[in-house]
Amino acid sequence: MSLTRPRNPMPDDVAAALAQRGLRDAFDARPAYQRNDWLGWIARAKREETRQRRMEKMLAELAQGHGYMGMEWQPPSR
């Protein structure tokens, strides 16, 4: 799958937080648009407090296994 929007790179601290909490596989399992949107949302924060709050929101949604930027989302049944 290719994205039509610019790809947002993963910052080192986001990668470290995903690894530390054991959520990297959950992040990688999400659709490409969700991964890209989360990274862009975090990167666009103007203040460090906002950036940290957004990262915590992403980590919480990944830990719960559902939800996407405050919206309901369930992984597809296989």
N, C-alpha and C positions, 0 to 999 in steps of 0.2 A: 504494500500500500504506500502510496506517496502522498505527502501533504502538499496542499497548494499554498499554505501559509508558510512564512519563514520558520525554520526550525529553531527552537530555543535550546541553547546548550545547557547541560546540567552543571550547575556550580558545584565546586568541591564540597562545600558544607552540606548541600542537599544530599549528595551521594553518601557522605559520611553519616548523616542522620538516618538515611534509609538502611545503610549497612548496620549501624549500631542497633537499630530497633528490629532488624531482621525483616524489613519490608521491601527489600529490593526486588525480590521475585514478584511480590504483589504489584509493585509499580510497573515492572516489565510486562506483566500479564494484562495490564489495562490497554485499551485501544490507543493507537498512536496519537489521535487528536486529544485524548485526555492527558496523556503524559506531556505533550507539547503545551497545552493550555495551562496546566498546573505550573510548569517551569516558567512560562511567560508571565503568569499572574504574580508569581513570587518575585521575579526579576523586575517587574514594573513598580514595585513598592518604592515610594520616595523616602520613607523613614525605616530605619532598622527595626523598630518595634512592629511596624506593619509587616515587614518582610518575615520576621520571626512568627508572628501570629498566623500569617498565611501558610508558612511551612508547617506549623503545628496542625492547622486545619487539614492540610493534605495528608499528613502522617496519621491523624485520627481517622480520616475516612478510609485510608488504606488498611489500618488495623481492624476496623469494623468489617471490612470486606464489601461494603456497599457505600453508595453515596458518591457524588461527584460535584464538587464546588457548591455544596449546599442543596443539590438536587438529588432526587431519588434515582438510583442506578443499581441494577442487579447484573452480575455477570451472566452471560448467556448460558443456557443449559446445554450440556454436551451429551 
